[in-house]
Amino acid sequence: MGKKTASRGNTDEVERALTAPETERQVVNATDQYAKLEEEALSIKDRIQKHGVQVKVLMDFIDSEITQEQSCESLPWAIALFAAFAVSVAMHDQNNVVLTTKEMIQTAFNDDANFGYVPGMANAAGVTEDVGMKVIWNIHTTDHLWAYLQEGAMASLSGGFYENYDPYNTNISNPKALLWQYNRLVAGVRLQQQIEPTGYDKCTAEELAWKFSGPCSPWDWVLTPQLKPSLTLNNPTRKEWLSLVPENGVTAEQQIAETFKRLDEEQYIDAATARLQVSFVLYNAELNMVTVVYLLFAFTRPGLIHRDVLPVSVLLDPYQHKITWATDIVFVILIARIVITEAYELQKHLKKSAQNDSSAWEDFKSYVDIWNVVDWTSVAGAIACISLWVTHCLGVDELRNWLVTSDLDPVSVMTLDPITRTEQYDRLMELLEPVAVHSVFAQHTMSIFPFVIVLRLFKSFAAQPRLSLVTQTLYKASVDVLHFLLVFLTIFFTYAVGGMSLFGHHMEDFATILRAVNSCWRVILGDFDMSQLILEGPGYFEAMLWFWTFTLLVVLIMFNMVLSIIMDSYTEVKSQLGGDSETLFSQTYEIYRRWRGKQKGERVSLEYIYKCFGEEADTEEERKLQETFIKPVDFMEKCPGLQERQAMRLLAKALESHDSQEGKTHTLSDAMNTLARLELQIESIFHAMSTIFSLKHKKTQHERNKTQQSADRKLAVAKQVMQFTGAKGFKSSPSPIDSNGGADSGQGLSKDMQQWMRSIERRQVSCAKEINELKRSIQFMADGLPGMALENEFREIRTLVSQLLAMHPMAQAVVSCTDPVQASDAMHVVIQ
């Protein structure tokens, strides 16, 4: 009785599980999902013929194709503009010539201009001669300065003195005069100063200055000076010219010695002197180049004298190579093309705005996008570069013409009186120095323009899927990078300020906050001298503590976090592009194929198709049209001249593009979270499947028990019948129960019983086969997903997986996986 009650309870449990409302909803959802998958399994061509393509989807695709085509066509022009500018700058600057001249002059006046001679020392050849023991870097006092100028700098210039002039370059016996093999001194040597106001009121502590010091002349230039501020002096004064022309039997060397002696006695350099500038001009006929050389001496208030040699060269023929004209003309033509294109686009925009009766501010916002700003910035930058170059050429032309008509040649200058000669010298510097300073300014300004041109390249990159991978990655990562920079810069500037406080009194590289920031950045890039930090720093322990914590926190941790942010964005952009995105070469071929088709009359332009539907859905009728579906026949009727082949291709590509854009993208972070969710969902699926198998097993066991009970009852009846017939004395064969033989009276009952037993066995085998078949299906899906790259094959797998929806709703998570690799990993977890 108890066994019968248990069997009835199992039956009720199975029936309740199979007829529950939740299970019925699962079956309905599974049916709908299966129908949807069957719809997706249709080919693109069948979907177009059956339903068509939404007009909005088609117009978006055509608009994107037009944008990509225009951007791809603009790429060669942007590259040509960049190449023309690069070649033009390289040919105008002549950096190889200018740099070699600079190195030669700096070597002559830094290393070879000796002073502090010791008499009677033997050189390497055993010849006794005076040897200079000091160079420009050994100048620490005013006495050193005058000695360097007289014994070193002026001695190096002696080969260019007028009295030593040799037009055939045959009188060059002094090794120091090798400089004058190709260069000639033009005019004399000019000395001038920049002075600062002096007085007790200029002192920080006036009462202490009266007691311990004297009048103060404050000046904020303490560290090593740079090139640009060194070329010009603020309110130059105390100007002196060394004419270097023999007069009244006084040679140039004697004139120099007398002038320097006089200036030293007059205290030409005093407490008010901030900078002393010694300058002269060289001309190289081989290169047709003028070089103004500045010997700079900056007197810091701590007492250190900064010294440097700064030559600035100017080519007197900017178009020495005639091909330079060609590069400049090409550059101007390319800029003119941008102006014409942008002006035409602006004219179209203004015309459309007039028709729409919109406000001026709305018109301005609709026109000003990032790429229009880039285009007009390119035009403005090009105009600025052209203006700077024209100004430079005009200044060079005026200088060259004046030199041709001047009296500064070695013969004519001898005949000039001192006043006229000084006026000629002043006029030369008035013309040359602005050109030299403007040349440096123009170089710094033009160095910005290549970055503007690169923005035009990015405009072309943005419309090409493969090229936009990097730019889109930077754009996607920009928000995270900006937030990361807030943390990074906080830590970075903390170490920069700490380094300035720790090393600032010992190393010039950490003396100011800007230099400390630059030094910390060099440490990040690996450009540092560890021995300098230890030897010149405050101590070994302090230097190592700062260095190790900085490299550990900033270099190893923070920089790797930047890489992870970039890689996360790169993965997302890469998943959006997909594996079948167009390459630059395929896009170029497609543009060529479209152009060839239009030439043969087999195609119409995309712009024409776009105009047939209206450029914008402004009216209610046009908006309704955007929501309708269009088939190839309707498409050809809407666009007269459109052939069926082109219409079908455009509709198919529009549908494919729309389907690919609907796919969900994943970043690395999303993938990790998705995997975690999938593990939980798969556990639920596995548990549901186990429950279903258990219920089916209980139902089967119940049926087997029921069948067995029926067979037992029939067997008992058969025994009773046999016993009854035997008792009555009827003749019969032995009972099938008691012997292997069969009796006529008991044969029918024995066969029924055997059939029932075989039926039970068949049910057991069928149930086992069903379970094994399900396991094989799951194994097939898990093993087959990674190797299936075609969309139709993947739909088949998703269809197979959708059959599990009738078992448990959690299988929906497996079906919704758009990535075959993720689905494969999920199914492998189920098997495990």
C-alpha positions in Angstrom: 0.0 0.0 0.0 2.8 2.4 0.8 4.6 1.6 -2.4 1.4 2.4 -4.4 1.0 5.7 -2.6 4.6 6.7 -3.4 4.1 5.9 -7.1 1.0 8.0 -7.3 2.9 10.9 -5.6 5.7 10.7 -8.2 3.1 10.8 -11.0 1.4 13.9 -9.6 4.8 15.6 -9.2 5.6 14.9 -12.9 2.2 16.1 -14.1 2.4 19.3 -12.1 5.9 20.0 -13.4 4.9 19.5 -17.0 1.6 21.4 -16.8 2.8 24.4 -14.7 2.1 27.9 -16.1 5.8 28.7 -16.0 6.6 25.7 -18.1 3.9 26.6 -20.6 5.3 30.2 -20.9 8.8 28.7 -21.4 7.4 26.6 -24.3 5.7 29.6 -25.9 8.9 31.7 -25.6 10.9 28.9 -27.0 8.6 28.7 -30.0 8.8 32.4 -30.6 12.5 32.3 -30.3 12.7 29.5 -32.7 10.6 31.3 -35.2 12.8 34.4 -34.9 15.9 32.3 -35.5 14.3 30.8 -38.5 13.6 34.3 -39.8 17.2 35.3 -39.2 18.4 32.1 -40.9 17.0 33.4 -44.2 19.6 34.6 -46.6 20.0 38.3 -47.2 18.6 38.0 -50.7 15.5 36.2 -49.4 14.9 38.8 -46.7 15.1 41.6 -49.3 12.7 39.8 -51.6 10.3 38.9 -48.8 10.3 42.1 -46.7 12.6 44.7 -48.3 14.8 47.1 -46.5 13.7 50.1 -44.4 14.3 53.4 -46.2 16.0 54.9 -43.2 18.5 52.0 -43.1 19.2 52.4 -46.8 19.7 56.2 -46.5 22.0 55.9 -43.5 24.1 53.4 -45.4 24.3 55.5 -48.5 25.2 58.6 -46.4 28.0 56.7 -44.7 29.3 55.4 -48.0 29.3 58.9 -49.5 31.2 60.2 -46.4 33.7 57.3 -46.6 34.2 57.8 -50.3 34.8 61.6 -49.9 37.3 60.9 -47.0 39.1 58.2 -48.9 39.4 60.6 -51.9 40.7 63.4 -49.6 43.4 61.1 -48.1 45.9 61.5 -51.1 45.4 65.3 -51.1 46.1 65.5 -47.3 49.3 63.3 -47.8 50.3 65.5 -50.7 49.9 68.7 -48.6 52.0 67.2 -45.8 54.7 66.1 -48.3 54.8 69.4 -50.1 55.2 71.3 -46.8 57.9 68.9 -45.5 59.9 69.1 -48.7 59.5 72.9 -48.9 60.7 73.4 -45.3 63.6 71.0 -45.7 64.9 72.7 -48.9 64.4 76.3 -47.5 66.0 75.6 -44.1 69.1 73.8 -45.4 69.5 72.3 -41.9 72.6 70.3 -42.8 74.5 73.4 -43.9 73.3 75.5 -41.0 74.1 72.9 -38.4 77.6 72.2 -39.7 78.4 75.9 -39.7 77.1 76.2 -36.1 79.2 73.3 -34.9 82.3 74.7 -36.6 81.9 78.1 -35.0 81.1 76.8 -31.6 84.1 74.5 -31.7 86.3 77.4 -32.7 85.2 79.7 -29.9 84.4 77.1 -27.2 87.3 74.7 -27.4 90.0 76.4 -29.6 89.8 79.9 -28.3 92.3 79.5 -25.4 93.6 82.0 -22.9 95.7 81.9 -19.7 98.9 81.0 -21.7 101.8 79.4 -20.0 105.1 80.3 -21.8 107.8 77.8 -22.8 105.9 74.5 -22.7 106.9 71.7 -25.1 104.1 70.3 -27.2 103.7 66.7 -28.5 106.3 67.3 -31.2 108.8 68.6 -28.7 108.6 72.2 -29.9 108.5 74.8 -27.2 105.5 77.2 -27.4 103.1 79.1 -25.3 100.1 76.9 -24.3 96.7 78.3 -23.4 95.4 76.5 -20.3 91.8 77.8 -20.2 88.8 78.0 -22.5 85.4 79.8 -22.4 84.1 77.5 -19.6 86.8 78.6 -17.3 85.6 82.2 -17.2 84.6 83.1 -13.6 85.8 86.7 -13.2 85.9 89.8 -15.3 89.7 89.4 -15.7 89.1 86.0 -17.2 86.5 87.5 -19.5 88.9 90.2 -20.9 91.7 87.6 -21.2 89.4 85.3 -23.2 88.2 88.1 -25.5 91.7 89.3 -26.2 93.8 86.1 -26.2 91.1 83.6 -27.3 88.2 85.0 -29.3 90.0 87.9 -31.1 93.0 85.6 -31.8 90.6 83.1 -33.5 89.1 86.0 -35.5 92.6 87.2 -36.6 92.4 85.1 -39.8 89.5 87.2 -40.9 91.0 90.6 -40.2 91.1 93.0 -43.1 94.8 93.4 -42.9 95.1 89.5 -43.2 92.7 89.3 -46.1 93.9 87.0 -48.9 91.5 86.6 -51.8 93.1 83.4 -53.1 93.2 81.7 -49.6 96.9 81.1 -49.9 98.1 82.6 -46.6 96.5 80.1 -44.2 99.3 78.7 -42.1 97.8 79.1 -38.6 95.6 76.1 -37.8 93.1 78.4 -36.1 92.7 80.2 -39.4 91.1 77.1 -41.0 87.8 78.8 -40.2 88.7 81.5 -42.7 89.2 79.1 -45.5 85.6 79.7 -46.5 84.3 82.4 -44.2 85.1 86.1 -44.1 84.6 88.7 -41.4 82.2 91.4 -42.5 82.4 94.7 -40.5 83.9 94.8 -37.0 83.1 93.4 -33.6 80.3 95.0 -31.5 80.1 95.0 -27.7 76.9 96.0 -26.0 75.3 95.5 -22.6 71.9 95.1 -20.9 72.0 96.9 -17.6 69.5 96.8 -14.7 68.7 99.8 -12.4 70.9 100.1 -9.3 70.2 101.5 -5.9 69.7 100.7 -2.2 65.9 100.7 -2.7 66.4 97.8 -5.1 67.7 95.6 -2.3 65.4 93.1 -0.6 66.7 94.2 2.9 67.7 97.8 2.5 69.0 98.2 6.1 71.3 95.2 5.7 72.5 96.4 2.4 73.6 99.7 3.9 75.5 97.9 6.5 77.1 95.0 4.7 76.9 95.6 1.0 76.2 98.3 -1.5 73.5 99.3 -4.0 71.6 96.3 -5.5 70.7 95.6 -9.1 68.3 92.7 -9.0 67.9 90.4 -12.0 65.9 87.2 -12.2 68.1 85.4 -14.7 70.0 82.8 -12.7 70.0 79.5 -14.5 71.6 78.7 -17.9 70.1 81.0 -20.6 68.3 79.7 -23.7 68.7 80.7 -27.3 65.6 82.7 -28.1 65.9 85.3 -25.2 69.7 85.5 -25.8 69.5 87.0 -29.3 68.1 90.4 -28.2 68.9 92.7 -25.3 66.4 94.8 -23.5 67.4 98.4 -24.0 70.9 97.7 -25.2 73.5 100.3 -24.1 77.2 100.9 -23.8 77.8 100.0 -27.4 81.4 99.8 -28.6 82.7 98.9 -32.1 86.1 97.3 -32.8 86.7 98.3 -36.4 89.6 95.9 -37.0 90.9 98.3 -39.7 94.5 99.5 -39.4 94.7 103.2 -38.8 97.6 105.5 -38.3 100.0 102.6 -38.2 98.0 100.8 -35.5 97.3 97.2 -36.3 94.1 95.4 -35.5 95.7 93.4 -32.7 97.1 96.6 -31.1 93.7 98.3 -31.5 92.0 95.4 -29.7 94.5 95.4 -26.8 94.2 99.2 -26.3 90.3 99.0 -26.4 90.0 96.2 -23.9 92.5 97.9 -21.6 90.5 101.1 -21.7 87.2 99.4 -21.1 88.7 97.5 -18.1 90.0 100.7 -16.6 86.7 102.4 -17.1 84.9 99.5 -15.4 82.9 98.8 -18.5 81.5 95.8 -16.7 80.1 96.8 -13.3 77.4 95.8 -10.8 74.6 96.9 -13.1 75.6 94.7 -16.0 73.1 91.9 -16.6 74.4 90.7 -20.0 77.3 91.4 -22.2 76.9 90.6 -25.9 79.9 90.4 -28.3 78.7 89.9 -31.9 80.3 89.8 -35.3 79.2 88.8 -38.8 80.7 86.1 -41.1 80.0 85.6 -44.8 80.4 82.3 -46.7 80.6 82.7 -50.4 80.4 79.0 -51.1 77.0 78.8 -49.5 75.9 82.4 -50.0 75.2 82.5 -46.3 75.5 85.2 -43.7 76.0 84.2 -40.0 75.8 86.5 -37.1 77.7 85.1 -34.1 76.8 86.1 -30.5 79.2 85.5 -27.6 76.9 85.8 -24.7 77.9 86.4 -21.1 75.2 86.6 -18.5 76.1 87.9 -15.0 73.9 86.2 -12.4 73.4 87.9 -9.0 74.9 84.9 -7.1 78.1 85.7 -8.9 78.2 83.0 -11.6 78.9 84.0 -15.2 76.9 82.0 -17.8 78.6 81.9 -21.2 77.6 80.6 -24.6 78.3 80.9 -28.3 75.1 81.3 -30.4 75.5 81.5 -34.2 72.4 82.2 -36.4 72.7 81.7 -40.1 70.7 83.3 -42.9 70.7 82.1 -46.5 70.8 85.1 -48.9 69.2 83.1 -51.7 66.0 81.3 -50.3 65.5 79.8 -53.8 69.0 78.6 -54.5 67.6 75.3 -55.8 65.0 76.0 -58.5 63.0 72.9 -57.6 62.0 74.8 -54.4 59.8 77.0 -56.5 57.9 73.8 -57.6 57.3 72.6 -54.1 56.1 76.1 -52.9 53.7 76.3 -55.9 52.3 72.9 -55.2 51.8 73.8 -51.6 49.9 77.0 -52.5 47.7 75.1 -55.0 46.7 72.6 -52.4 45.9 75.3 -49.9 43.8 77.1 -52.6 42.0 73.8 -53.3 41.0 73.6 -49.6 39.8 77.2 -49.6 37.7 76.7 -52.8 36.2 73.5 -51.4 35.3 75.0 -48.0 33.9 78.1 -49.6 31.7 76.0 -51.9 30.5 74.0 -48.9 29.8 77.2 -46.9 27.9 78.6 -49.8 25.7 75.5 -50.0 25.1 75.7 -46.3 24.1 79.3 -46.4 21.7 78.6 -49.3 20.1 75.8 -47.4 19.8 77.9 -44.3 18.1 80.7 -46.2 15.5 78.1 -47.4 14.9 76.8 -43.9 14.5 80.2 -42.3 16.5 79.2 -39.3 18.3 81.5 -36.9 21.9 82.5 -37.4 23.0 80.7 -34.2 21.4 77.5 -35.4 23.0 77.8 -38.8 26.4 78.4 -37.1 26.0 75.4 -34.9 25.0 73.2 -37.7 28.0 74.2 -39.8 30.7 74.3 -37.2 31.7 70.7 -36.6 35.2 69.4 -35.7 36.2 68.7 -39.3 35.2 72.1 -40.6 37.2 73.7 -37.8 40.2 71.5 -38.8 39.8 72.6 -42.5 39.6 76.3 -41.7 42.4 76.0 -39.2 44.6 74.4 -41.9 43.8 77.4 -44.1 44.6 79.9 -41.4 47.8 78.1 -40.5 48.9 78.0 -44.1 48.3 81.7 -44.5 50.3 82.4 -41.4 53.2 80.3 -42.7 53.1 81.9 -46.1 53.0 85.4 -44.5 56.0 84.6 -42.3 57.9 83.2 -45.3 57.1 86.3 -47.5 58.2 88.6 -44.7 61.5 86.7 -44.3 62.2 86.8 -48.1 61.6 90.5 -48.2 64.0 91.1 -45.3 66.6 88.8 -46.9 66.2 90.6 -50.3 66.7 94.0 -48.7 69.8 92.8 -46.8 71.3 91.2 -49.9 70.7 94.4 -52.0 72.3 96.5 -49.4 75.4 94.3 -49.1 75.9 94.6 -52.8 75.9 98.4 -52.7 77.7 98.8 -49.3 81.4 99.7 -48.8 82.2 96.9 -46.4 84.5 95.0 -48.8 88.1 94.8 -47.7 89.3 97.4 -50.2 86.5 100.1 -49.8 86.4 99.8 -46.0 90.0 101.0 -45.7 89.0 104.3 -47.3 86.1 105.1 -45.0 86.5 107.5 -42.1 85.7 106.1 -38.6 82.3 107.7 -38.4 81.1 106.5 -41.8 82.5 103.1 -41.1 80.6 102.8 -37.8 77.4 103.9 -39.6 77.9 101.2 -42.1 78.4 98.6 -39.3 75.3 99.8 -37.5 73.2 99.6 -40.7 74.4 96.1 -41.3 73.2 95.0 -37.9 70.0 96.9 -38.3 69.2 94.8 -41.4 70.6 91.5 -40.3 69.5 91.1 -36.7 65.7 91.4 -37.4 66.0 88.9 -40.2 67.9 86.5 -37.9 65.5 86.9 -35.0 62.5 86.5 -37.4 64.1 83.4 -38.9 64.2 81.8 -35.4 60.6 82.9 -34.7 59.4 81.6 -38.1 61.0 78.2 -37.5 59.3 77.9 -34.1 55.9 78.9 -35.5 56.1 76.7 -38.6 56.9 73.7 -36.4 53.2 73.8 -35.3 51.7 73.6 -38.7 52.5 69.9 -39.4 50.3 69.0 -36.4 47.5 70.9 -38.1 48.0 69.0 -41.3 48.0 65.7 -39.4 44.5 66.6 -38.2 43.4 66.6 -41.8 44.8 63.1 -42.1 42.8 62.1 -39.1 39.7 63.4 -40.9 40.4 60.9 -43.6 41.3 58.2 -41.1 38.0 58.6 -39.3 35.9 57.5 -42.3 38.0 54.4 -43.1 37.2 51.5 -40.7 40.7 50.1 -40.6 42.5 53.4 -40.3 40.0 54.7 -37.7 40.9 51.8 -35.3 43.6 53.9 -33.6 41.8 57.2 -33.6 38.5 55.6 -32.4 40.5 53.9 -29.7 41.9 57.2 -28.5 38.5 58.7 -28.6 36.9 55.9 -26.7 39.6 55.9 -24.1 39.7 59.7 -23.7 37.2 59.9 -20.9 38.9 57.2 -18.8 42.3 58.6 -19.7 41.3 62.1 -18.5 40.1 60.8 -15.2 43.2 58.7 -14.9 45.4 61.8 -15.7 43.9 63.5 -12.7 45.2 60.8 -10.4 48.5 60.4 -12.4 49.3 64.1 -12.4 48.6 64.4 -8.7 51.2 61.7 -8.0 53.5 62.9 -10.7 53.6 66.5 -9.5 53.9 65.3 -5.9 57.2 63.6 -6.9 58.2 66.6 -9.0 57.8 69.0 -6.1 59.5 66.5 -3.8 62.4 66.2 -6.2 62.7 70.0 -6.5 62.9 70.2 -2.7 65.2 67.3 -2.4 67.6 67.9 -5.4 67.0 71.5 -6.2 69.9 72.9 -4.2 72.3 70.3 -5.8 71.2 69.9 -9.4 70.2 72.4 -12.0 67.7 70.0 -13.6 65.6 70.2 -10.4 66.2 73.9 -9.6 62.7 75.0 -10.7 59.3 73.3 -10.9 59.4 73.2 -14.7 62.8 71.7 -14.8 61.8 69.2 -12.1 58.7 68.2 -14.1 60.9 67.7 -17.2 63.5 65.7 -15.2 60.7 63.4 -13.8 59.4 62.8 -17.2 62.9 61.9 -18.4 63.1 59.4 -15.5 59.8 57.8 -16.7 61.3 57.4 -20.2 64.5 56.0 -18.8 66.7 59.0 -19.6 68.4 59.6 -16.3 71.8 59.4 -14.6 71.5 57.4 -11.4 75.1 58.2 -10.4 74.4 61.9 -10.7 71.3 61.6 -8.4 73.4 59.8 -5.8 76.7 61.8 -6.0 75.2 65.3 -6.5 72.1 64.7 -4.5 71.5 65.2 -0.7 72.5 61.6 0.2 72.4 58.0 -0.9 69.4 57.0 1.1 67.2 60.0 0.2 68.0 59.7 -3.5 67.3 55.9 -3.6 64.1 56.3 -1.6 62.8 59.0 -4.0 63.9 57.0 -7.1 62.6 53.6 -6.1 59.2 54.8 -4.9 58.8 57.0 -8.1 59.7 54.2 -10.5 57.6 51.6 -8.7 54.4 53.8 -8.3 54.5 55.9 -11.5 56.5 53.9 -14.0 55.5 50.3 -13.2 52.0 50.8 -11.9 50.5 53.9 -13.3 51.9 53.5 -16.8 50.6 49.9 -17.0 47.2 51.2 -16.0 47.3 53.5 -19.0 48.0 50.5 -21.2 45.1 48.5 -19.7 42.7 51.5 -20.4 43.9 51.7 -24.0 43.7 48.0 -24.5 40.1 47.9 -23.1 39.0 50.6 -25.5 40.9 48.9 -28.4 39.0 45.7 -27.7 35.7 47.5 -27.8 36.5 49.3 -31.1 37.9 46.1 -32.6 34.7 44.2 -31.8 32.7 47.0 -33.4 34.6 46.8 -36.6 34.4 43.1 -37.0 36.5 40.9 -39.2 34.9 41.8 -42.5 35.3 45.6 -42.4 36.7 47.2 -45.5 40.4 47.7 -45.9 41.9 50.8 -47.5 42.7 48.8 -50.7 39.3 47.3 -51.0 37.7 50.7 -50.5 40.0 52.2 -53.1 39.0 49.4 -55.6 35.3 50.0 -54.8 35.6 53.7 -55.6 37.4 52.8 -58.8 34.7 50.2 -59.7 31.9 52.7 -59.1 33.7 55.3 -61.2 34.2 52.8 -64.0 30.5 51.7 -63.8 29.4 55.3 -64.1 31.6 55.8 -67.1 30.1 52.8 -68.8 26.5 53.8 -67.9 26.0 50.7 -65.7 25.7 52.6 -62.4 24.4 55.9 -61.0 26.2 57.9 -58.4 25.4 57.6 -54.7 24.8 61.3 -54.5 22.1 61.0 -57.1 20.4 58.2 -55.2 20.6 60.2 -52.0 18.9 63.2 -53.7 16.1 61.0 -55.0 15.0 60.3 -51.5 15.6 63.8 -50.2 18.7 64.9 -48.3 16.8 65.3 -45.0 13.4 64.2 -43.7 12.0 67.7 -43.1 8.3 67.1 -43.9 5.9 64.6 -42.3 5.6 62.8 -45.6 9.4 62.4 -45.9 9.5 61.1 -42.3 6.9 58.5 -43.0 8.9 57.5 -46.1 11.9 56.9 -43.9 9.9 54.3 -41.9 8.7 52.3 -44.9 10.3 49.3 -46.4 11.5 49.3 -50.0 12.2 46.4 -52.4 14.4 46.4 -55.5 11.5 47.1 -57.8 10.4 50.1 -55.7 14.0 51.2 -55.4 14.4 51.4 -59.2 11.1 53.2 -59.6 12.2 55.8 -57.0 15.6 56.4 -58.8 15.2 56.4 -62.6 18.2 55.0 -64.3 19.1 52.6 -61.4 19.7 49.1 -62.6 18.5 46.0 -60.8 22.1 44.7 -60.1 23.1 47.9 -58.4 19.8 48.2 -56.5 20.1 44.7 -55.2 23.8 45.2 -54.2 23.0 48.4 -52.3 20.0 46.9 -50.5 22.1 43.8 -49.5 25.0 45.9 -48.2 22.7 48.2 -46.3 21.0 45.3 -44.6 24.3 43.6 -43.8 25.6 46.9 -42.3 22.5 47.3 -40.2 22.7 43.7 -38.9 26.4 44.1 -38.0 25.7 47.4 -36.2 23.0 45.8 -34.1 25.5 43.3 -32.7 26.6 43.9 -29.2 30.2 44.9 -28.6 32.3 43.8 -25.7 35.2 45.3 -23.9 37.6 43.2 -21.8 35.8 44.3 -18.7 32.4 43.4 -20.2 33.9 40.0 -21.2 35.0 39.3 -17.7 31.6 40.2 -16.2 29.8 38.3 -18.9 31.9 35.2 -18.2 31.0 35.5 -14.5 27.3 35.8 -15.3 27.5 32.9 -17.8 29.0 30.6 -15.1 26.0 31.3 -12.8 23.5 30.9 -15.7 25.1 27.7 -16.9 25.0 26.3 -13.4 21.2 27.1 -13.4 20.8 25.5 -16.8 22.7 22.4 -15.6 20.5 22.2 -12.4 17.3 22.6 -14.5 18.4 19.9 -16.9 19.2 17.6 -14.0 15.8 18.3 -12.5 14.1 17.5 -15.9 16.1 14.3 -16.3 15.2 13.3 -12.7 11.5 14.0 -13.3 11.6 12.0 -16.6 13.4 9.2 -14.8 10.8 9.2 -12.0 8.0 9.1 -14.6 9.6 6.3 -16.4 10.2 4.4 -13.2 6.6 5.0 -12.2 5.4 3.5 -15.6 7.7 0.6 -15.1 6.4 0.0 -11.6 2.8 0.3 -12.9 3.5 -2.2 -15.7 5.3 -4.5 -13.3 2.3 -4.4 -10.9 -0.1 -5.2 -13.7 2.1 -8.1 -14.8 2.3 -9.4 -11.3 -1.5 -9.3 -11.0 -1.9 -11.2 -14.3 0.7 -13.7 -13.3 -1.2 -14.3 -10.0 -4.4 -14.8 -11.9 -2.7 -17.2 -14.3 -1.4 -19.2 -11.4 -4.8 -19.4 -9.9 -6.3 -20.5 -13.2 -3.7 -23.1 -13.6 -4.2 -24.4 -10.1 -7.9 -24.4 -10.7 -7.7 -26.4 -13.9 -5.3 -28.8 -12.4 -7.6 -29.3 -9.5 -10.5 -30.2 -11.8 -8.4 -32.9 -13.5 -8.2 -31.2 -16.9 -5.3 -32.4 -19.0 -2.8 -29.7 -19.6 0.9 -29.2 -20.2 3.2 -28.1 -17.5 2.9 -24.6 -16.3 5.2 -22.1 -18.0 6.1 -20.8 -14.7 7.4 -24.1 -13.4 9.0 -25.5 -16.6 10.7 -24.3 -19.8 8.0 -25.9 -22.0 4.8 -24.2 -23.0 1.2 -25.4 -22.4 -1.7 -24.6 -24.6 -3.8 -23.1 -21.8 -1.0 -20.9 -20.3 0.8 -19.9 -23.5 -1.2 -16.8 -24.2 -0.7 -15.4 -20.8 3.0 -16.1 -20.9 3.5 -14.2 -24.2 1.6 -11.2 -22.9 3.8 -11.1 -19.9 6.9 -11.3 -22.0 5.7 -8.5 -24.3 5.1 -6.3 -21.3 8.6 -7.0 -20.0 10.1 -6.2 -23.4 8.0 -3.0 -23.6 9.5 -1.9 -20.3 13.0 -2.6 -21.5 12.4 -0.7 -24.7 11.2 2.3 -22.7 14.3 2.2 -20.7 16.5 2.0 -23.8 14.5 4.9 -25.4 15.0 7.1 -22.3 18.7 6.4 -22.2 19.0 7.2 -25.9 17.2 10.5 -25.4 19.6 11.5 -22.7 22.6 10.4 -24.7 21.3 12.3 -27.8 20.9 15.4 -25.7 24.5 15.0 -24.4 25.8 14.5 -27.9 24.0 17.7 -29.1 25.6 19.7 -26.3 29.0 18.2 -27.0 28.5 19.0 -30.7 27.6 22.6 -30.0 30.6 23.1 -27.6 33.1 21.6 -30.0 31.7 23.1 -33.2 31.1 26.8 -32.2 34.8 28.0 -32.3 35.3 26.7 -35.8 32.2 28.2 -37.3 32.8 31.6 -38.8 29.9 31.8 -41.3 26.7 33.5 -40.0 24.4 30.8 -41.3 26.3 28.0 -39.5 26.2 30.0 -36.3 22.4 30.4 -36.7 22.1 26.7 -37.0 23.9 26.2 -33.7 21.8 28.9 -32.1 18.7 27.1 -33.4 19.9 23.8 -31.8 20.5 25.6 -28.5 17.1 27.2 -28.7 15.5 23.8 -28.4 16.7 23.8 -24.8 14.3 26.7 -24.1 11.4 24.3 -23.5 13.4 22.9 -20.6 14.5 26.0 -18.7 14.4 29.8 -19.4 18.0 30.2 -18.4 19.1 28.7 -21.7 18.1 32.1 -23.2 21.5 33.4 -22.0 23.3 30.9 -24.2 21.2 31.7 -27.2 21.7 35.4 -26.8 25.5 35.0 -27.1 26.6 36.7 -30.3 30.2 35.6 -30.0 30.8 32.0 -31.0 33.8 31.7 -28.8 31.8 32.8 -25.7 29.0 30.4 -26.5 31.6 27.6 -26.9 33.1 28.3 -23.5 29.7 28.4 -21.9 28.8 25.0 -23.4 32.1 23.5 -22.3 31.3 24.5 -18.7 27.9 22.7 -19.0 29.7 19.5 -20.0 32.2 19.8 -17.3 
